[in-house]
Amino acid sequence: MARRLYDATETHVFVTCPECGQKYAIFSVMVQDDEEMACTSCNSLFRLRISNNKIEPYVVTPATGAPLGPAEGRRRQ
């Protein structure tokens, strides 16, 4: 599993937003410790911590419920 997290050719990981439960799939990108992600559903900001060959998401900024800006929304959808 550790090699799969750091090798972009092997990465295939599913992550769940810790605030609302929205599921995300990560394919073919290198995952780094404390990588930041923003949830498009609840607009919370969370980081991915790698420990014991597992990815554990933790909340940095709680859900605001605010919609994404127009430019952000087009890029993310």
Summary of the structure (lengths in Angstrom):
residues: 77
radius of gyration: 13.0
end to end distance: 29.2
largest distance: 38.6
contacts: 189
relative contact order: 0.21
helix: 16%
strand: 38%
